[in-house]
Amino acid sequence: MNRIIFGFLASALFLITACNKNNNNKDDFDKAALLKNFSDNVIQPRYADFKTKIDSLEILFIVFQSNPTEAKFEDLKAHWKACYLSFQRVKTFDFGPAMNIGFKGAIGTFPTDTTQISSNISAGTYNLATVTNSDAVGLAALDYLFFAPNAYSNLTSNVSYSQYCLDVIQKMKQETNALVSAWTSFRATFIASTGNESTSMFSMLVNDFCQDWEEAKAAKLGIPLGKYSLGIQRPEYIEARYSGYSLPILKASLSSIAEIYSGIGANGQDGVGFDDYLIALNKESLNSVIKDKFREIDSSFYIFNSSLELELTQNSVALENLFNAISQQVIFIKTDMTASFGILITYQDNDGD
């Protein structure tokens, strides 16, 4: 009997020790180091890059206004594209100062409301900060203003049209400056907030990471593809439809999120990321699955050679495959990764994953 009791106690002690070891993996991981890497090497440098590009966009537009030429207009449009790609690298972080000023919506809302834009230009007076104009500002508004038919003619012959473009750019500049400035004091709060409660910065970072991936899946691809309209394609919802630049934007968005997962800094250096946390939790296989899926998705873009609108009719099967791959990654990051971290998903989505 004593041997049986001893054996039972030994087994119980082993199980308790094993459980404590697994729990300590999570407790021992330095999430402050992860948040510090994100703050100093990922988020703030990315914001700084976007600020630089928006500042340059303003300068290029003012130079164009003073002496418009076709060559300067082409430079302006090329720089708008650079701004749009840079925005894909900052839109994920929709918490703290970005959430307080509504940065993501103000810069990246699409599709743009062309009727409201035309009404504003015709009136000559408007307040771009109002809810009425929430769909008539940002990078998507410039997609229409720079790339719609007769855009060059309108810019060079219609003072109100040109002024509206400048006002949109300067609004983005003002909001970006406020955000960059706010992060100076917010940094310490961000790094110290390592808990798993829904209000912690770590939880918000994980939630925004997952949500941004899902928004790319649904808004940038799924809706135009007809995944939420019984297979009926909706090209009117294509992002950057006038420039035809939607697929590079989608690729940049997904690639940016993959870099965030690995904690890769703006300088290309591999820092502490979600992958390191999973490895510390003995979830190496999940980490490998997630990284393999990121690589698969990134490489699948090689097949596309034209705009998303043309690909919808010419290459819909490849787009379907891409959508399915992005959807599969949702399970790995939103369900498996967050469960490993002990993070509760707090945002709502209605696309059925």
C-alpha positions in Angstrom: 0.0 0.0 0.0 2.9 2.4 0.9 4.4 1.8 -2.5 1.1 2.6 -4.2 0.8 5.8 -2.2 4.4 6.8 -2.9 3.9 6.1 -6.6 0.8 8.2 -6.7 2.4 11.1 -4.9 5.5 10.9 -7.2 3.3 11.0 -10.3 1.3 13.9 -8.9 4.5 15.8 -8.1 5.8 15.2 -11.6 2.5 16.5 -13.2 2.5 19.6 -10.9 6.2 20.3 -11.8 5.5 19.9 -15.5 2.5 22.2 -15.3 4.5 24.8 -13.4 7.3 24.5 -16.0 4.8 25.2 -18.9 3.3 28.1 -17.0 6.7 29.5 -16.3 7.4 29.5 -20.0 4.7 32.1 -20.4 5.7 34.0 -17.2 9.4 34.0 -18.0 9.0 35.5 -21.5 10.0 39.1 -21.5 7.1 40.8 -23.1 8.5 44.2 -22.2 11.4 43.4 -24.5 8.9 42.5 -27.2 7.0 45.8 -26.7 10.3 47.8 -26.6 11.3 46.3 -29.9 8.0 47.1 -31.4 8.0 50.7 -30.1 11.6 51.6 -30.9 12.4 49.5 -34.0 9.0 48.9 -35.7 6.2 51.4 -34.8 8.0 54.7 -34.4 10.4 54.3 -37.3 7.5 53.3 -39.5 5.5 56.4 -38.4 8.6 58.5 -39.1 8.9 57.1 -42.6 5.2 57.8 -43.3 5.6 61.4 -41.9 8.6 61.9 -44.2 6.7 60.8 -47.3 3.6 62.9 -46.5 5.8 65.9 -45.9 7.5 65.3 -49.3 4.1 64.9 -50.9 3.0 68.3 -49.7 6.2 69.8 -51.0 5.9 68.1 -54.4 2.3 69.3 -54.7 3.1 72.9 -53.9 5.9 72.8 -56.5 3.5 71.4 -59.0 0.9 74.0 -58.2 3.4 76.8 -58.8 4.6 75.5 -62.2 2.5 72.5 -63.4 4.0 70.1 -65.9 3.2 66.6 -67.0 6.5 65.4 -65.7 5.9 66.9 -62.2 2.5 65.4 -62.2 3.9 61.9 -62.8 6.4 62.5 -60.0 3.5 63.5 -57.8 1.5 60.4 -58.6 4.6 58.2 -58.0 5.1 59.7 -54.6 1.4 59.2 -53.8 2.0 55.5 -54.4 5.0 55.5 -52.1 2.8 57.2 -49.4 0.2 54.5 -49.8 2.7 51.7 -49.5 4.2 53.3 -46.4 0.7 53.6 -44.8 0.3 49.8 -45.1 3.2 49.6 -42.6 1.5 51.8 -40.0 -2.2 51.1 -40.2 -1.9 48.0 -38.1 -1.2 49.9 -34.9 -4.7 51.4 -34.3 -4.3 51.9 -30.5 -3.2 54.6 -28.2 -2.6 57.9 -30.0 -3.6 56.5 -33.3 -7.0 55.4 -31.9 -7.4 58.7 -30.1 -7.2 60.8 -33.2 -8.8 58.3 -35.6 -5.7 58.1 -37.7 -6.4 54.9 -39.5 -9.8 56.0 -40.7 -8.7 59.5 -41.6 -5.9 58.3 -43.8 -7.0 55.0 -45.2 -10.8 54.9 -45.5 -11.9 53.5 -48.9 -13.7 53.5 -51.3 -13.8 57.3 -51.4 -17.0 59.3 -51.9 -16.6 61.0 -55.2 -19.9 62.7 -55.0 -19.0 64.3 -51.7 -15.6 65.3 -53.1 -17.2 67.0 -56.1 -19.7 68.7 -53.9 -17.0 70.1 -51.7 -15.0 71.3 -54.7 -18.0 73.0 -56.2 -19.0 74.7 -52.9 -15.4 75.8 -52.3 -16.0 75.7 -48.5 -15.9 72.6 -46.3 -14.7 71.1 -43.1 -12.7 68.0 -43.8 -12.8 67.0 -40.1 -16.5 66.4 -40.1 -18.2 63.0 -40.3 -19.8 64.1 -43.5 -16.4 64.2 -45.1 -15.0 61.0 -43.5 -15.1 59.2 -46.9 -13.8 62.2 -48.9 -10.3 62.5 -47.4 -7.1 60.6 -47.1 -5.1 58.6 -49.6 -8.2 57.2 -51.3 -9.5 60.7 -52.1 -6.2 61.5 -53.8 -6.5 58.2 -55.8 -9.6 59.8 -57.4 -8.3 63.3 -57.6 -4.9 62.3 -59.1 -6.0 59.4 -61.4 -9.5 60.0 -62.5 -10.1 61.0 -66.1 -9.1 64.7 -66.7 -7.3 64.8 -63.4 -4.4 66.8 -64.9 -6.7 69.2 -66.6 -8.7 69.7 -63.5 -5.6 70.3 -61.4 -4.3 72.9 -63.8 -7.5 74.7 -64.7 -9.7 74.5 -61.6 -8.3 76.4 -58.5 -10.9 74.9 -56.2 -9.9 71.4 -57.4 -6.2 72.0 -56.8 -6.9 73.6 -53.4 -9.0 70.6 -52.3 -6.1 68.3 -53.1 -3.7 70.5 -51.0 -6.2 70.6 -48.1 -6.5 66.8 -48.1 -2.7 66.4 -48.1 -2.3 69.0 -45.3 -4.9 67.3 -43.2 -3.0 64.1 -43.4 0.2 65.9 -42.5 -1.4 67.5 -39.5 -2.7 64.2 -38.2 0.6 62.4 -38.8 2.5 65.1 -37.0 0.2 64.8 -34.0 0.6 61.0 -33.9 4.4 61.1 -34.2 4.6 63.7 -31.4 2.2 61.8 -29.1 4.3 58.6 -29.3 7.2 60.4 -27.6 5.3 60.4 -24.3 3.2 57.2 -25.0 6.3 55.0 -25.5 6.8 54.3 -21.8 3.1 53.5 -21.2 3.2 51.1 -24.2 6.3 49.2 -23.1 5.1 48.8 -19.5 1.6 47.5 -20.4 2.5 43.8 -20.7 -0.6 42.2 -19.2 -3.2 40.0 -21.0 -6.2 42.0 -20.0 -8.1 43.5 -22.9 -7.0 47.0 -22.0 -3.3 46.2 -22.0 -1.1 47.4 -24.9 0.1 43.9 -25.5 -3.5 42.7 -25.9 -4.4 45.6 -28.2 -1.3 45.0 -30.3 -2.2 41.3 -30.8 -5.9 42.2 -31.5 -4.9 44.9 -34.0 -2.5 42.5 -35.7 -5.2 39.9 -36.2 -7.8 42.5 -37.2 -5.6 44.1 -39.8 -5.0 40.8 -41.4 -8.8 40.1 -41.5 -9.5 43.6 -42.9 -7.0 43.0 -45.7 -8.7 39.6 -46.4 -12.2 41.1 -46.5 -12.0 44.7 -47.6 -9.1 44.6 -49.9 -9.9 41.3 -51.6 -13.0 39.4 -50.4 -15.6 42.1 -51.0 -14.4 43.0 -54.6 -14.1 39.2 -55.3 -17.7 38.7 -54.2 -17.1 36.5 -51.2 -19.8 38.4 -49.2 -22.3 39.0 -52.0 -23.2 35.5 -53.2 -20.3 35.4 -55.7 -21.3 38.7 -57.3 -18.1 40.7 -57.8 -18.1 44.2 -56.5 -15.4 46.2 -58.3 -16.8 49.5 -57.0 -15.3 48.5 -53.6 -11.7 48.1 -54.9 -9.1 50.1 -53.1 -7.2 52.6 -55.2 -9.4 51.7 -58.1 -8.6 54.8 -60.2 -4.9 54.2 -60.1 -5.2 50.4 -60.5 -2.7 50.1 -57.7 -4.8 47.8 -55.4 -2.8 44.6 -55.7 0.6 46.2 -54.8 -1.2 47.8 -51.8 -2.6 44.4 -50.8 0.7 42.7 -51.1 2.4 45.5 -49.1 -0.2 45.2 -46.4 0.2 41.4 -46.0 4.0 41.6 -46.2 4.0 44.3 -43.5 1.9 42.1 -41.2 4.3 39.2 -41.8 7.2 41.4 -40.7 5.3 42.5 -37.6 4.8 38.9 -36.7 8.6 38.3 -36.7 9.3 41.7 -35.0 11.4 42.8 -38.0 12.4 46.5 -37.6 12.2 49.2 -40.1 15.9 48.7 -40.7 15.4 45.1 -41.6 16.8 43.7 -38.4 15.0 40.7 -36.8 14.0 41.6 -33.3 11.7 40.1 -30.6 8.4 39.3 -32.1 5.4 37.0 -31.8 7.4 34.2 -33.3 9.8 34.3 -30.4 7.0 34.2 -27.9 5.5 31.1 -29.5 8.9 29.4 -29.4 9.2 30.2 -25.7 5.9 28.6 -25.2 7.1 25.4 -27.0 4.9 26.2 -30.0 7.6 25.8 -32.6 5.4 23.8 -35.0 2.7 26.5 -34.9 5.4 29.2 -35.6 6.6 27.2 -38.6 3.1 26.8 -40.0 2.4 30.5 -39.7 5.7 31.5 -41.3 5.3 29.0 -44.1 1.8 30.4 -44.8 3.2 33.9 -44.9 5.8 32.9 -47.5 3.2 31.0 -49.6 0.9 34.0 -49.7 3.7 36.4 -50.6 4.9 34.2 -53.4 1.4 33.8 -54.9 1.4 37.4 -56.1 3.8 36.7 -58.9 1.0 35.4 -61.1 -0.8 38.8 -61.2 0.3 41.3 -63.9 -2.5 43.8 -64.0 -5.0 45.7 -61.8 -7.3 43.9 -59.4 -10.2 45.0 -61.6 -8.8 43.2 -64.6 -7.7 40.2 -62.6 -11.3 39.8 -61.3 -12.4 38.8 -64.8 -9.2 37.4 -66.2 -7.7 35.5 -63.2 -10.5 34.9 -60.7 -9.3 31.4 -59.8 -5.9 32.6 -58.7 -7.6 35.4 -56.6 -9.9 32.7 -55.0 -6.8 30.7 -54.1 -5.2 33.8 -52.6 -8.3 34.6 -50.6 -8.4 31.0 -49.3 -4.8 31.1 -48.2 -5.3 34.4 -46.4 -8.4 32.9 -44.7 -6.4 29.8 -43.6 -3.9 32.1 -41.9 -6.7 33.7 -39.9 -7.2 30.4 -38.1 -3.5 30.1 -37.3 -3.0 33.7 -35.9 -6.5 34.6 -34.6 -7.3 31.3 -33.0 -4.1 29.3 -32.4 -1.6 32.0 -31.7 -3.9 34.1 -29.5 -4.9 31.0 -27.5 -1.2 30.3 -26.9 -0.7 33.8 -25.7 -3.8 33.8 -23.5 -5.2 36.8 -25.3 -9.0 37.3 -25.8 -10.1 38.6 -29.2 -12.2 41.7 -28.5 -13.0 43.1 -31.9 -16.1 42.0 -33.9 -16.1 40.7 -37.4 -19.0 39.5 -39.4 -17.4 37.7 -42.4 -17.5 34.3 -40.9 -13.7 33.9 -41.0 
